[in-house]
Amino acid sequence: MISWMQKHNRYLVWTIWIATIAFIGAGFVGWGSYKLGSNSGKIAKVGDITIEQSRFDMAYRNLYNQYNQQLQGKLDEQKAKEIGIEKQTFAILKAQAEILNLAKEYGIVASDKEVAKTLESFEGFKNNGKFDKAIYEQYLQTQNIKAQTFENMVKDELIINKLTALLYTNATPFEVKAVALPLGISDQIAYSILTSKDVSVSIDDNKLQQYWSNYKQNYMQPKKYSIEILWTPTENINISKEELEAFYKTNVSKFISQDGKQLPFEAVIPFITKELRLQKGEKTAQRAYIDYKKGKIQANEKIVLSANDQKVSPQIINEIDKLNNGDILKPRAVGDKYATIKLISKINPQPMTFDEAKNNLVQDYTKEASKKALQTLAINTLKNFDTTGGKTVKWVSLNGTDNALSLNNGENLQFLQELFTSQKEKGIINLSDKIVVYKIIAQKVVTRDNKEAQMINQSVSELKRKLLEANLLKKLDKDFSTDVYVKGLGLE
């Protein structure tokens, strides 16, 4: 869902006004404004429209909540940075500002009366079916936003809605027909699905040696690190029952089972004990790090660590890789103890010998040889398709689900798309690990019922709307310059 939202957020510019209506009365995460360090309170200026810090803060919080709902409450600020919510927020506000600039040129406005009427319509501000000013003011206080700022947002939304209402047009009968016609075509096909089970591959050392000589550059040992480790154990640190119970009560929300139930205290004692021991042992590990750095104590272990070694986490491997020879990494928790790591040297990847690479060679060679054999079988099957058996006959269509081939959803969709865009009466369609050999026997056009026709009409209208939005935004990007006053928004 996250990837879908990231990909399509530019098409949600005015259908989801993230600063106002969508989340009034919904739950909000318990953290403050997203501060970008703008002393003037302004984020940017797009054309004649200024994007205020307060508007950005509210928009950011609400977009954060959208993602958090999709992730079932598991979003945190670190994940938000990875997703790029702040950049998405600014991109949406920038696009809205461009629309407002266009509306200004056309003289499109919204009155105070319209704003008041809109506020009164928000269910989140109602009490017993009527607008309650106290609820409204409490909401503004919760969001740390002034009434004028919020009402200006509502006014901007009304203006955007007025402008876009002028731009949208429904699909024409010709457009609907153009889309509906290919969707209504059904093909009766004879087909055969071939898989790796239909071919056999023989393997011997001579073939593997030849394969290895051609692709040996792909078989490299992982990067390695010669390191010293000073271990600081924590298993002997005493933890009282009172400390365990206090930690459990403070962090009770962390101990939830997969089915959403609260785990009992007794079941999580080992986890809490480990956590508290690590907390208490951190200072001891820091002191040991200082003594080790000064040469007062020696490392416990000297090893060569591979980049894919499971002895430490990938995060620690990445930190080691950034060190220079002789640098010491401060204590990091590894299991139930701390590791202070000194990098002696880095060992660049070396080519594997044939024997070292053999297991991977067998797997890769088998996969490639099987693929080639399967392709050869498909070509021969197609050549003799009219005279051989093993075929299945079925009617298929682009929007058909009940008449799908015995493939998974992704494979079936790929097959149908390639089938109905092909000009060939018979052919071969390669899927991920299968090949479908087919021949079209007959065709017919299916008449749509009213429900399907209405769905197609709506889909075509939606497609037109999205194309219009995308092209309009491209034009407005050129028409209105953007001055960004803060860093980190992806456009400076």
N, C-alpha and C positions, 0 to 999 in steps of 0.2 A: 504493500500500500504506500509505503514511503516513496519508493521509486516512482510509482505512478503519479503521486502528488507533485514530486519534484519535476517530472517531465511535463506535466500539464498545467502547472500553476499559472502560466501566462494566459491561459484560456479561462481562468477563473476570476479575472480582474473585477468585473462588475457583477458577476453572478454570485460571488461570495464577498460581501463587503466586510472584511475581517474586523474592522474597527468598531462596528456598532451592533446591528440587529442579531446576527447569528448566535451570539453567546450571552446575551442579556438573560440573567436568571440562571445561567449554568454555573457549574462549579469552577473555581479558578485555583490554579496552583499557588501555593503559599510562599511566593518570593516577590521581591520588589521589582522596580523598573529596571529595564535593561539599559544601563548607562553607557554612553559612547564618548563621554568626555567633552561634549559640546558646551562651551561656556555661554554661548549666546542663546542656547535653547533651540537652535535651528540645525537640522540635519542636512538639508540641501535646498536648492531652489531649481525648479523645473519650469522653464519659461517664466511666467509671471506668478507662479504658484509656489509658495514656501511650504516645505515639509517640516513641521515642528517636532521637537524632541518628544513632547507629551503624546502626540499622535503616533509617533513611531513606537513608544513604549506600550501603548495600549494595543496597537496592531500586533506587536511582537508577542505580547502575552496571549492574545486570542489565537494567533496562528500556532503558538506553542501548545495551546489547549487542543487544537484540532489534531495535531500529531499525537498528543498524549492520549486522546481518546482512541485513535486508531491503534496505538500501541498498548491499550488497556492499562494506562496509568504507569507504564514502565519507562517513560521518557525522563531523562535528567538533563542538566545543563551541559554536561560533557557531550552527550549524544546529540543535543540540540546544535552544538557547534559543529559536530561531524556532518549533520544533515545540512547545515547552512541556513538555519531558520532566519537569522538576522539579515542575510543577503536576500532571501526570498521575500521577507517583509518589505525591505526597501524596494525591491523590483516591483512589487505590487503597488506600493504607495507611489512610486515614480510613474507607473502606467496610469494610475488614477489621476495623478496630477496632469499628465498629458491630456487625458480626456477632459479634465476641467478647463484646461487652456483652450481646447477646441470649443467647448460649450460657451466659454466667455466670448470667443470670436463671433459665435452665432447669436449671442444675446440671450442664452437660456439661463433662467434664474429660478430660484425657489423662494417663496415668501415665508415670513415668520409664522404665518397662519398654517401653512402646509407643514412646517417643522413641528409645531405644537400638535397638530392632528396626528402626525406620525408617532410622536412620543406617546400620545394617549393610546395608540393602538398596540404598543408593546405589551405583551402579556406579562413580562417580567416586572413591569411597573404597576400592575393592577392589584387591587385589593377588593374582593367581592365584585369583580367585574368592572371596577372603575379605576381610573388613573389615581395613584396615590403619590403625592409629591414627596412624602417622607421616605417612601421606598426608593424613589428616584434619587433623592439626595444621598441616601445611604449607599446606593450603588456608586455614585460619583465619588463619595468619600473612600469606598473600598478600592476603587480603581485609581485613586489619587489623581483625579482629573477635574478640571473646572467645568461648570455647566456650559459656559460659552464655548469652550473647546469641543465638548461632546456634541452640542447642538450644531456647531459648524460642520462637524462630521456628518451628522444626519442631513444637513442642508446639502452638502456635497454629494451625498448618496442620491438624494432626490434629483439633483441636477444631472448626475451621470445616468440615472434611470430614464430621465426625460430624453436625453440625447440618444441613448442607445435604442430607445423605443422608436425613434425616427429612422434609425438605420436598419432595423431588422425587417426582413420580408419572409413570408412563408414560401415553401417550395412550390414551384409551378407544376402543373400537370405533366408537362414535358420532362422536367427534372425527375419527378417521381417515377415516371414511366421508364426513363433511361436507367434508373437504378433498379427498379423492380423487375425489368425484363430478364437480366442475367440471373437475378435471384430466383426467378421462376422457372429457369431451365433445369430439367432433370435429365441425367444421362443413365441409360442402362449399360452397365459395363460388365465385361468378363475380366476377372482379375486373379492374380496369384500373389500372395505375400511370401517373400523369401527372407530367411534369417540366417544367421551364422550356423544354425543347426543343420541347414541344408547343404553345407559344404564341410570338407575335412581338410586339415592342413598338417603336413608332415614336417617335423623339425629335426635337424641334426646340426652338429657343431660346425660343419662346413657352411651351411646356410647362415647360421648365426654369425660366424666369423666374417662372412661377406657383408652381412647387414651391419655389423659393428664397424667394419672398415669404412663403410659409406656414411655412417652417422655417429662416429665415436665422439665428435665434438659435442654431442648432446648428452654424453654420459660423463659427468664431472663429479668429483668428490665435493662435498659441501665445504664452504669456507670454515676454517678452524681458528681457534684462539688458544694460545698458550697462556694460562692464567695461574695465579695463586689465589687461594681462598682462605680467609680467616673465618672460621665458623664460630658463632656465638649461640650456644644452645639456650632454650627457654623451658625445657621440660621439667626442670627441678624447681621452678618458681611456684610458690604456694599461692593458691587462690581460695579464699574463704567462700562459704556458702552464701553469706550475705552479699558478697561482691557478685557472685553468679546471679543471684535473684535480682539485684539492682540492675544489672546489665540487661537481663531478660525483660524487666518491666520497661526500661528506657527504650529498648529496641524491639519491642514485641511485634512490630509490623514487618520485621525482617524474617520472622519465623512462621512462614505460611507454606503449607503443603501445596503440591501441584493441583489438587482439587479445591484449593481456596480455603482450606480449614486451618485454624490456628494449631500449631504444633505445641504439645505440652512441654513444660519446663524440663522434665526428666529426659525427654528425647533429644534435647539440644544442648545438654550440659557439656558434652565433648567439644562442640563447636564454640561455645562461649568460653570454655576453659582455654582453648587454643588462642582465641582472640585476645583474652585478657593477659595471657602469658606473653604474647607478642607485644602488647601495649606496654606491659611492665618491663619487658626485656629490651625495649628500644634504647633506653638511656645507657644500659650496660653495653649494648652493641656500638653505640656512638663513642663511648669512652675507649672501647677496644679499637675502634677505627682510628682514633687519634693516636693511641699508643703504637699501633701498627705503622701508621704513617711516619711517626718519629723514630721507628726502628727499635722500639722498646720490646716488642713481642714479634714472634714469627708466625707465618701462615701455617694452618693445619694441613693444607693439601695443595699439591701442585699437579695440575691436569691439563690435557689438551681437550678443549670443548668444541664439538662440532656445532655449526650454526643451527642444525635441526635436532640438537640434543634435548632430551626431555628432562635433564637434570635440573634445569632452571627454565623459567618461563620465556616465551618469545620476546616479551617486553624487556627482560633483563639482557637477552642476547642483543637486542637492538641498542641498548645502552652501552654494552661492552664494545660493540662495533664502532661507536662514536668516539671511544677513548683513543688517546695516543699511547704508544708504548711507555710503560712506567706509570701511567695514570692509575689512580685508585678510585673505584666506585664506592660511594658511601653504602652503609649497610642496607641490604634489601632482604625482605622476608622470603624465605624459601622453605616451604613446608612449615614446620614448627620451630624453625631457628632462623638466625640472621646470617647472611653471607656478605663479607666485605671482600671485594674482588679487585685484584691488581692485574692489569694487562701486561704480560711480558712481551708478546709479539702476536702479529696476525699472520696466518698462513693462508695464502690465496688458494682458490680451488685448483685441484690438479686432476688431469685425466684419469679415469678409472682404468684399471687393467681389464682384460676380457673376463677374467674370472670374477672380479668385483662387480662387473656390470651384467653378468650372465642372467640373473633373475629378472632384471628389468628388460634385458634383450629378448628373452623368451616371451614375455608379456607383450612387448611392443611389436615384435616380429609376427607373433600369432595374430595380433589385431590387424596389422597391415596386410598380411598374406590372406587372412580370412576376408578382408574387405575386397581385395583384388579378385579372389576366387568367387565371391558373391556377385561381383559386377560381371564377371565372365559368364556365370550361370544365368544372370538376368538377360544378358544379350542373347544367349542361346535359347533361353525360354521364349523370348519375344520372337525370335526367328522362326520357332516352331510352334507358336502360340495356337494356331488354328488346328493343329493336328494332335496336340498333346492334351492329356487330361489334367486333373488337379485344379481346375478353375472353378471360381464361384461367380454367379451372375446376380447382380443386384442393381436397383435403381438408387442413384445418389443425386443430391443437390447441394448447393452452397449453404443453404440454411437448414439442411436436414440433420437431425440428431438421432431419430429413430432408425434411419437407414444407414447409419455410419458403419464403416468397415471395422473389423475386429482390431482396432488400433487404440492407443490412448488418445485423449482429447487433443493434445498438441500435434501428434502425428496425423490424426484424422483431418484436422484443420489445414495442415500443410499440404496433405495430399489433395484435398478438395480445391484449395487455391491454385495449386499447380495444374490440376486436371482441367479446371474451367478457364484457365488462362492459356492453355496450350492449344495450338492449331493442329495437333496431330491426332489422327484417328486411333493410333495405338502408340504406346511408348513405355518408358521406364521412369519412375519417380523415386529418387533416393531420399530416404528418411534417415533419422539418426543412426540406427543400427539395423534397419530393414530396407528392403527394396520392393516396391509394388510394380508388377508388370500388368498392364491393362490394355484392353481394346474396347472402344465404344461400339455398342451394337445398335442402339437406338436412342432417339432424343424426343422429348416432349416439353411443352410449356404448361406449367401448372397454374390454374386460376387462383388468385388470392382471395381469401375471405375478407370481410370488412375489418376485422381486428388486425390482421397482418398488414392490410393496406394502410391502416392508420399508423401502425408502428413504422412502416417504411416512410410515410409522409413526415412523421416526427423526426426520424433519423436524418432525412435529407435536410429538413429545416435546421436541425442542430448542426449538421456539417456546414451548411452555408453560414451559420452564425459564427462558428469557430474560425472558418476561413476569413470571414470579414474582420473579426477581432484581430487575428494574427496579422493580416495585411494592413489594417488601420494602425496598429501599434508600430509596425515597421515604418510607416510613413510619419507618424508622430515623433518617433525617435529622431528622425531627420529634421523635422520642423521646429522642435523645441529643444534648446540646449539645456544641459544639466550641470549645475555647479554643486559639487559634493564638499561639505565642510568638515567631514570626519572620515577617518580611515576604517577599513575593514568591511566595507559594504560591497566590494567587488566591482565598483564602477569608477573609482578614483584613478 
